[in-house]
Amino acid sequence: MRRVTLLVLILSALWSPLAAQSVPSPYRFLEKVQTLSLQAGYISTQTGSRDLGPRSAPIVTLEYLGRFAGPLSGTVALSYLPSERTVYEFATASGLTPLGDVDAKLLQANAGLEFTLTGARTWHSLAPFVGANGGLIMDLAGVSKIEKDAELTEEQRIEFGPSFAVGASLGADWFLNERLSIRAVGRGHLWRFQTPAGLAGTERNDWLKNGGGTLGLAFHF
């Protein structure tokens, strides 16, 4: 009996330091492979050298993400930007003359890839990522409908899109639990903007640089 008691005491003495040295891992594996998020934010835009493009505006994004394997995921997103732009008329003597502002209801659809920097897991509940995407953007408002619009020739009217758009993103998910996270994303966009010949002398294509950020809630399933 003494030997059994002594053995138990020795094992307890050896186990206590080992148990004290165990440190909980800061990493948690991501079991869910699909994500649906709704984000809102603001985007700062370039309007081009002639101030013809859409101005800075709020942005709302609905995004779906599906993990392929490990840290790599595919994304599909739809964004809406309620913006404005200035309508100009070209006069030989005075150059471009502003006629007024009109709505530019921008809709952007894109698809891309996202790479989670911590792999298929979180670090202290954070999952930072980088991404790249491409797609199309267009103005749902179409040709402007202001009072003097009828006076413009066809060559002076701007119809924005469908036009190519590419972008890059940097952000992170902060997981509240295994299904919900707060998603913060910084985004850079390039839009192809076409200036009609009647306003530029010859038809011209420019790539406008735009940047902004969004914050929203993501559901993982």
RABEL-V948169 format. One record per backbone hydrogen bond with DSSP energy under -1.0 kcal/mol. NH is the residue of the N-H (numbers start at 0). CO is the residue of the C=O. If there is no record, write none. Layout:
# RABEL-V948169
{{NH CO} {NH CO}}
This chain:
# RABEL-V948169
{{4 0} {5 1} {6 2} {7 3} {8 4} {9 5} {10 6} {11 7} {12 8} {13 9} {14 10} {15 11} {18 14} {19 15} {20 16} {27 121} {29 119} {34 64} {35 218} {36 62} {37 216} {38 60} {39 214} {40 58} {41 212} {42 56} {43 210} {50 47} {51 46} {52 46} {54 83} {56 42} {58 40} {59 79} {60 38} {61 77} {62 36} {63 75} {64 34} {65 73} {66 32} {67 71} {68 71} {71 68} {72 113} {73 65} {74 111} {75 63} {76 109} {77 61} {78 107} {79 59} {80 105} {82 80} {82 103} {84 101} {86 99} {88 96} {90 94} {94 90} {96 88} {98 86} {101 84} {103 82} {105 80} {105 103} {106 137} {107 78} {108 135} {109 76} {110 133} {111 74} {112 131} {113 72} {114 129} {115 70} {116 127} {118 115} {120 118} {121 27} {122 125} {123 25} {125 122} {126 172} {128 170} {129 114} {130 168} {131 112} {132 166} {133 110} {134 164} {135 108} {136 162} {137 106} {138 159} {139 104} {141 138} {148 145} {150 147} {151 148} {155 152} {162 136} {164 134} {165 189} {166 132} {167 187} {168 130} {169 185} {170 128} {171 183} {172 126} {173 181} {174 124} {175 179} {176 179} {180 217} {181 173} {182 215} {183 171} {184 213} {185 169} {186 211} {187 167} {188 209} {189 165} {190 207} {191 163} {192 205} {194 203} {197 154} {198 195} {199 195} {200 196} {203 194} {205 192} {207 190} {209 188} {210 43} {211 186} {212 41} {213 184} {214 39} {215 182} {216 37} {217 180} {218 35} {219 178} {220 33}}
